[in-house]
Amino acid sequence: MTDEKRIEVHRTIDAPTTTVFDVLSNPQRHAELDGSGFVISDDRSDRITGTGQTFRMNMSGDHMGGDYQTDNTVTGYDENKLLAWQTAPAGAEPPGWEWVWELEADGPDATNVTLVYDWSNVTDKDLLAKLSFPLVPQEALEDSLANLAEAVSG
């Protein structure tokens, strides 16, 4: 589903929610999950264990002139059910876009995964003029779900 300021994609993954959450809560695995191609690696981040935590990622993209880093502040955490974070350039306050992963068990060996990219809280007019939202298209989010399915199958 796509609307004016958010994209939401869904997929059932053949793995228990505990396995899916284990991969998602480990920033060291995010580069292999990323369907946008922007995430290069984590920057010595710890496993995500609760809201308020921040993890740093090494990124690259023409929209930022090449290599850059982001700080990701965890805004939602419910073990085996929800992970969410707001992303900002390293050292800056989050400007309002958020990534949300929702997990729902579909029996003991499958998980319904919803990935939401929401930029509805971005209000900085200069930023909105500089970046063309959505920066990450729906197809890239679908690729992230496919990458997650592959990551948990191995």
DSSP file (Angstrom, degrees, kcal/mol; ACC not computed):
  #  RESIDUE AA STRUCTURE BP1 BP2  ACC     N-H-->O    O-->H-N    N-H-->O    O-->H-N    TCO  KAPPA ALPHA  PHI   PSI    X-CA   Y-CA   Z-CA
    1    1 A M              0   0    0      0, 0.0     7,-3.5     0, 0.0     2,-0.4   0.000 360.0 360.0 360.0 135.8    0.0    0.0    0.0
    2    2 A T  E     +A    7   0A   0      5,-0.2     5,-0.2     3,-0.0     2,-0.2  -0.995 360.0 167.6-130.0 135.5    1.3    3.5   -0.9
    3    3 A D  E >   -A    6   0A   0      3,-2.8     3,-0.7    -2,-0.4     5,-0.0  -0.652  56.2 -73.1-128.5-164.4   -0.2    6.8    0.0
    4    4 A E  T 3  S+     0   0    0      1,-0.2     3,-0.1    -2,-0.2    -2,-0.0   0.798 126.0  16.5 -64.7 -30.5    1.1   10.3   -0.2
    5    5 A K  T 3  S+     0   0    0      1,-0.1   114,-2.1   129,-0.0   115,-0.6   0.099 121.2  45.7-134.4  24.7    3.6   10.1    2.7
    6    6 A R  E <   -AB   3 118A   0     -3,-0.7    -3,-2.8   112,-0.2     2,-0.4  -0.964  53.0-154.9-164.3 148.6    4.1    6.4    3.5
    7    7 A I  E     -AB   2 117A   0    110,-2.5   110,-2.7    -2,-0.3     2,-0.4  -0.990  13.6-172.3-125.8 136.5    4.7    3.1    1.8
    8    8 A E  E     - B   0 116A   0     -7,-3.5     2,-0.3    -2,-0.4   108,-0.2  -0.996   3.9-179.8-132.6 128.2    3.7   -0.2    3.3
    9    9 A V  E     - B   0 115A   0    106,-2.5   106,-2.5    -2,-0.4     2,-0.3  -0.917   7.8-158.4-127.2 155.8    4.7   -3.7    2.0
   10   10 A H  E     + B   0 114A   0     -2,-0.3     2,-0.3   104,-0.2   104,-0.2  -0.943  14.3 164.6-134.4 150.4    3.8   -7.2    3.3
   11   11 A R  E     - B   0 113A   0    102,-2.0   102,-3.2    -2,-0.3     2,-0.6  -0.930  32.0-129.5-161.7 142.3    5.2  -10.7    3.0
   12   12 A T  E     - B   0 112A   0     -2,-0.3     2,-0.4   100,-0.2   100,-0.2  -0.860  28.8-159.6 -92.4 127.0    4.9  -14.0    4.7
   13   13 A I  E     - B   0 111A   0     98,-3.2    98,-2.7    -2,-0.6     2,-2.2  -0.906  21.0-126.2-112.5 134.0    8.3  -15.4    5.6
   14   14 A D  S    S+     0   0    0     -2,-0.4    96,-0.3    96,-0.2    98,-0.0  -0.476  79.4  84.4 -80.8  72.5    8.9  -19.1    6.3
   15   15 A A  S    S-     0   0    0     -2,-2.2    -2,-0.2    96,-0.0    94,-0.1  -0.941  84.5 -93.4-163.8 149.6   10.6  -18.7    9.6
   16   16 A P    >>  -     0   0    0      0, 0.0     4,-2.0     0, 0.0     3,-0.5  -0.274  38.7-112.4 -64.0 155.2    9.4  -18.2   13.3
   17   17 A T  H 3> S+     0   0    0     93,-0.3     4,-3.0     1,-0.2     5,-0.3   0.848 116.8  59.9 -58.1 -34.3    9.1  -14.6   14.6
   18   18 A T  H 3> S+     0   0    0      1,-0.2     4,-1.9     2,-0.2    -1,-0.2   0.894 107.0  45.7 -62.5 -38.9   12.0  -15.2   16.9
   19   19 A T  H <> S+     0   0    0     -3,-0.5     4,-1.6     2,-0.2    -2,-0.2   0.920 114.5  47.1 -69.2 -44.4   14.3  -15.9   14.0
   20   20 A V  H  X S+     0   0    0     -4,-2.0     4,-2.4     1,-0.2    -2,-0.2   0.929 113.7  47.9 -62.9 -45.9   13.1  -13.0   12.0
   21   21 A F  H  X S+     0   0    0     -4,-3.0     4,-2.6     1,-0.2    -1,-0.2   0.878 106.0  58.7 -63.9 -37.9   13.4  -10.6   15.0
   22   22 A D  H  < S+     0   0    0     -4,-1.9    -1,-0.2    -5,-0.3    -2,-0.2   0.905 110.5  42.3 -58.3 -42.7   16.9  -11.9   15.7
   23   23 A V  H >< S+     0   0    0     -4,-1.6     3,-1.4     1,-0.2     6,-0.3   0.936 115.6  48.5 -69.9 -47.2   18.0  -10.8   12.2
   24   24 A L  H 3< S+     0   0    0     -4,-2.4    -2,-0.2     1,-0.3    -1,-0.2   0.842 107.5  54.9 -64.0 -33.6   16.2   -7.5   12.3
   25   25 A S  T 3< S+     0   0    0     -4,-2.6    23,-3.2    -5,-0.2    -1,-0.3   0.416  92.3  82.1 -83.7   4.1   17.5   -6.5   15.7
   26   26 A N    X   -     0   0    0     -3,-1.4     3,-2.5    21,-0.2     4,-0.4  -0.884  62.3-164.5-110.0 100.1   21.1   -7.0   14.6
   27   27 A P  G >  S+     0   0    0      0, 0.0     3,-1.3     0, 0.0     4,-0.4   0.751  86.1  71.4 -56.5 -23.6   22.4   -3.9   12.8
   28   28 A Q  G 3  S+     0   0    0      1,-0.2     4,-0.2    17,-0.2     3,-0.2   0.727  99.6  48.3 -63.6 -19.2   25.3   -5.9   11.5
   29   29 A R  G X> S+     0   0    0     -3,-2.5     4,-0.9    -6,-0.3     3,-0.5   0.510  85.4  91.2 -95.8  -7.2   22.8   -7.7    9.2
   30   30 A H  H <> S+     0   0    0     -3,-1.3     4,-2.0    -4,-0.4     3,-0.4   0.829  78.6  59.4 -64.6 -33.4   21.1   -4.6    7.9
   31   31 A A  H 34 S+     0   0    0     -4,-0.4    -1,-0.2     1,-0.2     6,-0.1   0.897 105.8  49.1 -61.8 -38.4   23.3   -4.2    4.8
   32   32 A E  H <4 S+     0   0    0     -3,-0.5    -1,-0.2     1,-0.2    -2,-0.2   0.727 114.6  46.4 -73.5 -19.1   22.3   -7.7    3.6
   33   33 A L  H  < S+     0   0    0     -4,-0.9   114,-0.3    -3,-0.4   115,-0.3   0.771  85.2 108.3 -88.3 -28.4   18.6   -6.8    4.1
   34   34 A D     <  -     0   0    0     -4,-2.0     3,-0.1     1,-0.2   107,-0.1  -0.299  42.1-176.0 -63.1 118.6   18.6   -3.4    2.5
   35   35 A G  S    S+     0   0    0    105,-0.3    -1,-0.2    -2,-0.2   106,-0.1   0.549  77.6  66.0 -87.8  -9.2   16.8   -3.3   -0.9
   36   36 A S  S    S-     0   0    0    104,-0.1    -1,-0.2   105,-0.1   105,-0.1   0.737  96.6-131.5 -84.3 -23.3   17.7    0.3   -1.6
   37   37 A G  S    S+     0   0    0     -3,-0.1    -2,-0.1    -6,-0.1    -6,-0.0   0.489  80.0 106.7  83.8   2.5   21.5   -0.2   -1.9
   38   38 A F        +     0   0    0     21,-0.1    22,-1.9    23,-0.0     2,-0.5   0.825  54.6  83.7 -82.8 -32.9   22.2    2.7    0.4
   39   39 A V  E     +C   59   0A   0     20,-0.2    20,-0.2     1,-0.2     3,-0.1  -0.603  45.3 168.7 -80.5 123.1   23.3    0.7    3.5
   40   40 A I  E     -     0   0A   0     18,-3.1     2,-0.3    -2,-0.5    19,-0.2   0.855  60.4 -42.6 -96.6 -49.4   27.0   -0.3    3.3
   41   41 A S  E     -C   58   0A   0     17,-1.5    17,-3.6   -10,-0.1    -1,-0.4  -0.974  58.0 -90.9-168.8 169.2   27.6   -1.6    6.9
   42   42 A D  E     -C   57   0A   0     -2,-0.3     2,-0.7    15,-0.2    15,-0.3  -0.567  32.8-126.8 -88.1 163.2   27.0   -0.9   10.5
   43   43 A D  S    S-     0   0    0     13,-2.6    13,-0.3    -2,-0.2    14,-0.1  -0.645  71.9 -60.8-111.3  71.9   29.4    1.2   12.5
   44   44 A R  S    S+     0   0    0     -2,-0.7     2,-0.2     1,-0.2    -1,-0.1   0.902  84.6 173.5  55.3  46.5   30.1   -1.1   15.5
   45   45 A S        -     0   0    0     11,-0.2    -1,-0.2     1,-0.1   -17,-0.2  -0.567  27.1-128.9 -86.7 148.3   26.5   -1.1   16.6
   46   46 A D        -     0   0    0      8,-0.3    -1,-0.1    -2,-0.2     3,-0.1  -0.492  41.2 -80.6 -85.0 162.3   25.1   -3.2   19.4
   47   47 A R        -     0   0    0     -2,-0.2     2,-0.4   -21,-0.1   -21,-0.2  -0.340  53.6-103.6 -58.0 143.8   22.0   -5.4   19.0
   48   48 A I        +     0   0    0    -23,-3.2    -1,-0.1     1,-0.1     3,-0.1  -0.605  51.7 160.1 -74.3 125.5   18.8   -3.4   19.3
   49   49 A T        -     0   0    0     -2,-0.4     2,-0.3     1,-0.3    -1,-0.1   0.409  55.8 -12.6-129.3  -2.1   17.3   -4.1   22.8
   50   50 A G  S >  S-     0   0    0     26,-0.1     3,-1.1    28,-0.1    -1,-0.3  -0.961  77.8 -64.1 175.7 168.0   14.9   -1.2   23.4
   51   51 A T  T 3  S+     0   0    0     -2,-0.3    24,-0.2     1,-0.2     3,-0.1  -0.303 109.5  35.8 -67.2 153.2   13.5    2.2   22.6
   52   52 A G  T 3  S+     0   0    0     22,-3.1    -1,-0.2     1,-0.3    23,-0.1   0.163  85.8 126.4  88.8 -17.8   15.8    5.2   22.9
   53   53 A Q    <   -     0   0    0     -3,-1.1    21,-3.2    21,-0.1     2,-0.4  -0.396  47.7-149.6 -69.9 149.3   18.8    3.2   21.7
   54   54 A T  E     - D   0  73A   0     19,-0.2     2,-0.4    -3,-0.1    -8,-0.3  -0.977  12.5-173.9-123.2 137.0   20.8    4.6   18.7
   55   55 A F  E     - D   0  72A   0     17,-2.0    17,-2.6    -2,-0.4     2,-0.4  -0.983  16.3-138.5-128.0 145.4   22.7    2.7   16.1
   56   56 A R  E     - D   0  71A   0     -2,-0.4   -13,-2.6   -13,-0.3     2,-0.4  -0.831  15.4-165.4-107.8 137.2   25.0    4.1   13.4
   57   57 A M  E     -CD  42  70A   0     13,-2.3    13,-2.2    -2,-0.4     2,-0.5  -0.931  19.5-131.2-121.8 145.4   25.1    2.9    9.8
   58   58 A N  E     +CD  41  69A   0    -17,-3.6   -18,-3.1    -2,-0.4   -17,-1.5  -0.837  39.8 177.0 -91.3 128.4   27.6    3.6    7.0
   59   59 A M  E     -CD  39  68A   0      9,-3.4     9,-2.1    -2,-0.5     2,-0.3  -0.767  22.5-161.1-130.0 167.7   25.7    4.6    3.9
   60   60 A S  E     + D   0  67A   0    -22,-1.9     2,-0.3     7,-0.3     7,-0.2  -0.945  24.7 138.4-153.3 135.7   26.3    5.7    0.3
   61   61 A G  E > > - D   0  66A   0      5,-2.0     5,-2.5    -2,-0.3     3,-1.7  -0.896  53.8-122.5-174.1 144.5   24.0    7.5   -2.1
   62   62 A D  G > 5S+     0   0    0     -2,-0.3     3,-1.7     1,-0.3    -1,-0.1   0.816 108.4  69.3 -59.5 -31.3   24.0   10.2   -4.7
   63   63 A H  G 3 5S+     0   0    0      1,-0.3    -1,-0.3     2,-0.1    72,-0.0   0.720 109.1  35.9 -62.1 -20.3   21.3   12.0   -2.8
   64   64 A M  G < 5S-     0   0    0     -3,-1.7    -1,-0.3     2,-0.2    -2,-0.2   0.190 122.6-101.8-116.0  13.3   23.9   12.7   -0.1
   65   65 A G  T < 5S-     0   0    0     -3,-1.7     2,-0.4    -4,-0.1    -3,-0.2   0.730  76.2 -55.6  76.3  22.1   26.9   13.2   -2.4
   66   66 A G  E   <S+D   61   0A   0     -5,-2.5    -5,-2.0     2,-0.0    -2,-0.2  -0.936 110.1  24.6 118.0-135.4   28.4    9.8   -1.8
   67   67 A D  E     +D   60   0A   0     -2,-0.4     2,-0.3    -7,-0.2    -7,-0.3  -0.433  66.2 145.3 -75.5 142.8   29.4    8.2    1.5
   68   68 A Y  E     -D   59   0A   0     -9,-2.1    -9,-3.4    -2,-0.1     2,-0.3  -0.946  37.2-119.6-160.1 173.6   27.8    9.3    4.7
   69   69 A Q  E     -D   58   0A   0     -2,-0.3    21,-2.3   -11,-0.2     2,-0.4  -0.924  17.6-155.8-123.9 152.3   26.6    8.0    8.1
   70   70 A T  E     -DE  57  89A   0    -13,-2.2   -13,-2.3    -2,-0.3     2,-0.5  -0.951   9.7-144.3-123.7 148.2   23.2    7.9    9.8
   71   71 A D  E     -DE  56  88A   0     17,-2.6    17,-1.9    -2,-0.4     2,-0.6  -0.948  18.0-159.3-104.8 131.8   22.2    7.7   13.4
   72   72 A N  E     -DE  55  87A   0    -17,-2.6   -17,-2.0    -2,-0.5     2,-0.6  -0.951   0.7-157.2-118.6 114.9   19.0    5.6   13.9
   73   73 A T  E     -DE  54  86A   0     13,-2.5    13,-2.4    -2,-0.6     2,-0.4  -0.817  21.0-125.4 -97.7 122.2   17.0    6.2   17.0
   74   74 A V  E     + E   0  85A   0    -21,-3.2   -22,-3.1    -2,-0.6    11,-0.3  -0.508  35.1 168.7 -71.0 121.4   14.8    3.3   18.1
   75   75 A T  E     +     0   0A   0      9,-2.0     2,-0.3    -2,-0.4    10,-0.2   0.536  65.1  34.3-109.8 -14.1   11.3    4.5   18.5
   76   76 A G  E     + E   0  84A   0      8,-1.6     8,-2.2   -26,-0.1     2,-0.3  -0.983  58.9 164.9-146.6 132.6    9.4    1.2   18.8
   77   77 A Y  E     + E   0  83A   0     -2,-0.3     2,-0.3     6,-0.2     6,-0.2  -0.911   9.5 153.5-151.4 119.2   10.5   -2.1   20.3
   78   78 A D  E >>  - E   0  82A   0      4,-2.4     3,-3.0    -2,-0.3     4,-2.6  -0.849  52.7-110.7-143.6 105.6    8.4   -5.1   21.2
   79   79 A E  T 34 S-     0   0    0     -2,-0.3     4,-0.1     1,-0.3   -61,-0.1  -0.030  96.4  -2.9 -48.5 128.3   10.4   -8.3   21.2
   80   80 A N  T 34 S+     0   0    0    -63,-0.1    -1,-0.3     1,-0.1    25,-0.1   0.520 135.2  58.2  67.9   9.6    9.4  -10.6   18.3
   81   81 A K  T <4 S+     0   0    0     -3,-3.0    22,-3.4     1,-0.3     2,-0.3   0.632 103.8  17.1-131.6 -37.2    6.7   -8.2   17.2
   82   82 A L  E  <  +EF  78 102A   0     -4,-2.6    -4,-2.4    20,-0.2     2,-0.3  -0.994  41.0 171.9-152.4 135.4    7.9   -4.6   16.4
   83   83 A L  E     +EF  77 101A   0     18,-2.3    18,-3.6    -2,-0.3     2,-0.3  -0.978  17.3 165.4-137.4 132.3   11.1   -2.7   15.6
   84   84 A A  E     +EF  76 100A   0     -8,-2.2    -9,-2.0    -2,-0.3    -8,-1.6  -0.997   5.4 173.9-145.2 146.8   11.0    1.0   14.5
   85   85 A W  E     -EF  74  99A   0     14,-2.2    14,-2.8    -2,-0.3     2,-0.4  -0.996  26.1-132.2-151.6 152.5   13.5    3.7   14.2
   86   86 A Q  E     -EF  73  98A   0    -13,-2.4   -13,-2.5    -2,-0.3     2,-0.3  -0.881  27.4-143.2-102.1 136.9   13.9    7.3   12.9
   87   87 A T  E     +E   72   0A   0     10,-1.1    10,-0.4    -2,-0.4     9,-0.3  -0.795  24.7 164.7-105.8 141.9   16.9    8.0   10.7
   88   88 A A  E     -E   71   0A   0    -17,-1.9   -17,-2.6    -2,-0.3     3,-0.1  -0.981  47.2 -86.0-146.6 154.7   19.0   11.1   10.7
   89   89 A P  E >  S-E   70   0A   0      0, 0.0     3,-2.5     0, 0.0   -19,-0.3  -0.397  72.5 -77.8 -56.0 143.1   22.4   12.2    9.3
   90   90 A A  T 3  S+     0   0    0    -21,-2.3     3,-0.1     1,-0.3   -21,-0.1  -0.151 119.4  13.0 -49.7 130.7   25.0   11.3   12.0
   91   91 A G  T 3  S+     0   0    0      1,-0.3    -1,-0.3    -3,-0.1     2,-0.2   0.397 107.8 105.5  84.3  -2.2   25.0   13.8   14.8
   92   92 A A  S <  S-     0   0    0     -3,-2.5    -1,-0.3   -21,-0.0   -21,-0.1  -0.694  76.8-102.4-108.3 161.0   21.7   15.4   13.8
   93   93 A E        -     0   0    0     -2,-0.2    -6,-0.1     1,-0.1    -1,-0.0  -0.572  51.9 -92.6 -74.6 143.4   18.2   15.2   15.2
   94   94 A P        -     0   0    0      0, 0.0    -6,-0.2     0, 0.0    -1,-0.1  -0.371  30.3-148.5 -58.4 129.4   15.8   12.9   13.2
   95   95 A P        -     0   0    0      0, 0.0    28,-0.6     0, 0.0    29,-0.4   0.492  55.2 -82.2 -83.2  -1.9   14.0   15.0   10.6
   96   96 A G  S    S+     0   0    0      1,-0.4    25,-0.8    -9,-0.3     2,-0.3   0.436  85.8 120.7 126.3  -4.2   10.9   12.9   10.7
   97   97 A W        -     0   0    0    -10,-0.4   -10,-1.1    24,-0.2    -1,-0.4  -0.713  38.5-168.1 -95.6 151.8   11.0    9.8    8.6
   98   98 A E  E     -FG  86 118A   0     20,-2.8    20,-2.7    -2,-0.3     2,-0.4  -0.972  19.9-147.2-140.1 146.5   10.7    6.4   10.2
   99   99 A W  E     -FG  85 117A   0    -14,-2.8   -14,-2.2    -2,-0.3     2,-0.4  -0.956  21.2-171.4-110.8 130.7   11.1    2.7    9.4
  100  100 A V  E     -FG  84 116A   0     16,-2.5    16,-2.9    -2,-0.4     2,-0.5  -0.989  10.4-169.9-130.6 126.4    8.7    0.3   11.0
  101  101 A W  E     -FG  83 115A   0    -18,-3.6   -18,-2.3    -2,-0.4     2,-0.4  -0.974   9.4-171.8-113.5 120.1    9.0   -3.5   11.0
  102  102 A E  E     -FG  82 114A   0     12,-2.8    12,-2.5    -2,-0.5     2,-0.4  -0.947   2.7-165.2-114.6 133.2    5.9   -5.4   12.3
  103  103 A L  E     + G   0 113A   0    -22,-3.4     2,-0.4    -2,-0.4    10,-0.2  -0.948   9.1 178.8-120.8 136.9    5.9   -9.1   12.9
  104  104 A E  E     - G   0 112A   0      8,-1.8     8,-3.3    -2,-0.4   -23,-0.1  -0.980  31.4-118.5-137.7 124.5    3.0  -11.4   13.4
  105  105 A A  E     - G   0 111A   0     -2,-0.4     2,-0.3     6,-0.2     6,-0.3  -0.326  18.9-167.9 -61.0 138.3    3.3  -15.2   13.9
  106  106 A D  S    S-     0   0    0      4,-3.0     3,-0.3     1,-0.5    -1,-0.1  -0.676  70.8 -47.4-123.4  72.3    1.5  -17.2   11.2
  107  107 A G  S >  S-     0   0    0     -2,-0.3     3,-0.6     1,-0.2    -1,-0.5  -0.362  92.1 -56.2  83.1-174.3    1.7  -20.6   13.1
  108  108 A P  T 3  S+     0   0    0      0, 0.0    -1,-0.2     0, 0.0   -91,-0.1   0.702 134.3  36.7 -76.2 -19.0    5.0  -21.8   14.6
  109  109 A D  T 3  S+     0   0    0     -3,-0.3     2,-0.3   -93,-0.1    -2,-0.1   0.145 107.1  61.6-125.3  20.1    7.1  -21.6   11.5
  110  110 A A    <   -     0   0    0     -3,-0.6    -4,-3.0   -96,-0.3     2,-0.4  -0.994  55.3-159.0-146.3 151.9    6.0  -18.5    9.5
  111  111 A T  E     -BG  13 105A   0    -98,-2.7   -98,-3.2    -2,-0.3     2,-0.7  -0.995  15.6-140.5-134.9 128.3    5.8  -14.8   10.1
  112  112 A N  E     -BG  12 104A   0     -8,-3.3    -8,-1.8    -2,-0.4     2,-0.5  -0.804  30.1-163.5 -82.7 118.9    3.7  -12.1    8.5
  113  113 A V  E     -BG  11 103A   0   -102,-3.2  -102,-2.0    -2,-0.7     2,-0.5  -0.906  12.4-169.8-112.3 131.4    6.1   -9.2    8.1
  114  114 A T  E     -BG  10 102A   0    -12,-2.5   -12,-2.8    -2,-0.5     2,-0.5  -0.983   3.8-165.7-117.2 129.4    5.0   -5.6    7.4
  115  115 A L  E     -BG   9 101A   0   -106,-2.5  -106,-2.5    -2,-0.5     2,-0.4  -0.974   7.5-170.4-115.7 124.8    7.6   -3.0    6.5
  116  116 A V  E     -BG   8 100A   0    -16,-2.9   -16,-2.5    -2,-0.5     2,-0.5  -0.955  13.9-168.0-119.2 132.0    6.5    0.7    6.6
  117  117 A Y  E     -BG   7  99A   0   -110,-2.7  -110,-2.5    -2,-0.4     2,-0.5  -0.977  20.4-179.0-115.0 112.3    8.5    3.7    5.3
  118  118 A D  E     +BG   6  98A   0    -20,-2.7   -20,-2.8    -2,-0.5  -112,-0.2  -0.958  24.8 163.4-124.5 119.4    6.8    6.8    6.7
  119  119 A W    >   +     0   0    0   -114,-2.1     3,-1.6    -2,-0.5  -113,-0.2   0.062  43.4 115.8-117.8  23.0    7.9   10.3    6.0
  120  120 A S  T 3  S+     0   0    0   -115,-0.6   -23,-0.1     1,-0.3    -1,-0.1   0.703  73.2  56.6 -66.9 -19.8    4.6   12.0    7.1
  121  121 A N  T 3  S+     0   0    0    -25,-0.8     2,-0.7    -3,-0.2    -1,-0.3   0.351  75.4 112.1 -95.8   7.4    6.4   13.8   10.0
  122  122 A V    <   +     0   0    0     -3,-1.6   -26,-0.2   -26,-0.2    -3,-0.1  -0.720  30.4 156.7 -79.3 116.6    9.0   15.5    7.8
  123  123 A T        +     0   0    0     -2,-0.7     2,-0.6   -28,-0.6    -1,-0.2   0.514  28.6 115.4-118.8 -10.5    8.1   19.2    8.0
  124  124 A D     >  -     0   0    0    -29,-0.4     4,-2.6     1,-0.2     5,-0.2  -0.507  51.2-158.5 -67.5 110.9   11.4   20.9    7.2
  125  125 A K  H  > S+     0   0    0     -2,-0.6     4,-1.8     1,-0.2    -1,-0.2   0.859  90.2  52.9 -62.6 -37.1   10.6   22.7    3.9
  126  126 A D  H  > S+     0   0    0      2,-0.2     4,-1.9     1,-0.2    -1,-0.2   0.918 111.4  46.2 -64.2 -42.7   14.3   23.0    2.9
  127  127 A L  H  > S+     0   0    0      1,-0.2     4,-3.1     2,-0.2    -2,-0.2   0.917 111.0  51.9 -64.9 -43.9   14.7   19.2    3.4
  128  128 A L  H  < S+     0   0    0     -4,-2.6     5,-0.3     1,-0.2    -1,-0.2   0.837 111.6  47.8 -62.5 -32.1   11.5   18.5    1.5
  129  129 A A  H  < S+     0   0    0     -4,-1.8    -1,-0.2    -5,-0.2    -2,-0.2   0.841 115.7  44.8 -74.8 -33.6   12.8   20.6   -1.4
  130  130 A K  H  < S+     0   0    0     -4,-1.9     2,-0.4    -5,-0.1    -2,-0.2   0.918 113.5  48.2 -77.2 -45.7   16.3   18.9   -1.3
  131  131 A L  S  < S-     0   0    0     -4,-3.1     2,-0.9    -5,-0.1    -1,-0.1  -0.809  76.4-139.1-102.0 136.8   15.1   15.3   -1.0
  132  132 A S        -     0   0    0     -2,-0.4    -3,-0.1     2,-0.1    -4,-0.1  -0.816  38.1-114.3 -96.3 103.0   12.5   13.9   -3.3
  133  133 A F  S    S+     0   0    0     -2,-0.9     2,-0.1    -5,-0.3    -5,-0.0  -0.613 100.1  48.0 -82.0 141.3   10.3   11.6   -1.1
  134  134 A P        +     0   0    0      0, 0.0    -1,-0.2     0, 0.0    -2,-0.1   0.372  67.5 175.7 -78.4 131.8    9.9    8.8   -1.3
  135  135 A L  S    S+     0   0    0      1,-0.2    -2,-0.1    -2,-0.1   -72,-0.1   0.829  77.4  47.1 -69.2 -32.5   13.7    8.5   -1.4
  136  136 A V  S    S-     0   0    0      3,-0.0    -1,-0.2     4,-0.0  -100,-0.1  -0.957  90.7-138.7-112.1 119.0   13.3    4.7   -1.3
  137  137 A P    >>  -     0   0    0      0, 0.0     4,-1.4     0, 0.0     3,-0.7  -0.263  24.3-105.6 -76.8 164.8   10.7    3.3   -3.7
  138  138 A Q  H 3> S+     0   0    0      1,-0.2     4,-2.4     2,-0.2     5,-0.2   0.860 118.8  59.9 -55.6 -39.5    8.2    0.6   -3.0
  139  139 A E  H 3> S+     0   0    0      1,-0.2     4,-2.2     2,-0.2    -1,-0.2   0.872 102.6  52.4 -60.4 -37.0   10.1   -1.9   -5.1
  140  140 A A  H <> S+     0   0    0     -3,-0.7     4,-1.9     2,-0.2  -105,-0.3   0.868 108.5  50.4 -67.8 -36.1   13.2   -1.5   -2.8
  141  141 A L  H  X S+     0   0    0     -4,-1.4     4,-1.9     2,-0.2    -2,-0.2   0.907 109.8  50.2 -66.6 -41.0   11.1   -2.2    0.2
  142  142 A E  H  X S+     0   0    0     -4,-2.4     4,-2.1     1,-0.2    -2,-0.2   0.888 109.1  52.4 -62.6 -38.3    9.8   -5.3   -1.4
  143  143 A D  H  X S+     0   0    0     -4,-2.2     4,-2.7     2,-0.2    -1,-0.2   0.870 105.1  55.8 -63.9 -36.6   13.4   -6.3   -2.2
  144  144 A S  H  X S+     0   0    0     -4,-1.9     4,-2.3     2,-0.2    -2,-0.2   0.905 107.5  48.6 -62.2 -40.8   14.2   -5.8    1.5
  145  145 A L  H  X S+     0   0    0     -4,-1.9     4,-2.4     2,-0.2    -2,-0.2   0.902 111.5  49.4 -65.1 -40.3   11.5   -8.3    2.4
  146  146 A A  H  X S+     0   0    0     -4,-2.1     4,-2.0     2,-0.2    -2,-0.2   0.901 111.3  49.6 -64.5 -40.2   12.8  -10.7   -0.1
  147  147 A N  H  X S+     0   0    0     -4,-2.7     4,-2.5  -114,-0.3    -2,-0.2   0.880 109.7  51.4 -65.4 -38.3   16.3  -10.2    1.3
  148  148 A L  H  X S+     0   0    0     -4,-2.3     4,-2.1  -115,-0.3    -2,-0.2   0.924 108.0  52.1 -63.3 -44.3   15.0  -10.8    4.8
  149  149 A A  H  X S+     0   0    0     -4,-2.4     4,-0.7     1,-0.2    -2,-0.2   0.907 112.8  45.3 -58.8 -41.9   13.3  -14.1    3.7
  150  150 A E  H >X S+     0   0    0     -4,-2.0     4,-0.7     1,-0.2     3,-0.6   0.896 109.9  55.0 -68.2 -39.9   16.6  -15.2    2.2
  151  151 A A  H 3< S+     0   0    0     -4,-2.5     3,-0.4     1,-0.2    -2,-0.2   0.850 110.9  44.0 -63.5 -35.7   18.6  -14.2    5.3
  152  152 A V  H 3< S+     0   0    0     -4,-2.1    -1,-0.2     1,-0.2    -2,-0.2   0.585 104.3  64.5 -87.5  -9.5   16.4  -16.2    7.7
  153  153 A S  H <<        0   0    0     -4,-0.7    -1,-0.2    -3,-0.6    -2,-0.2   0.658 360.0 360.0 -86.1 -15.1   16.4  -19.3    5.4
  154  154 A G     <        0   0    0     -4,-0.7    -1,-0.2    -3,-0.4    -2,-0.1   0.464 360.0 360.0 -91.4 360.0   20.1  -20.0    5.7
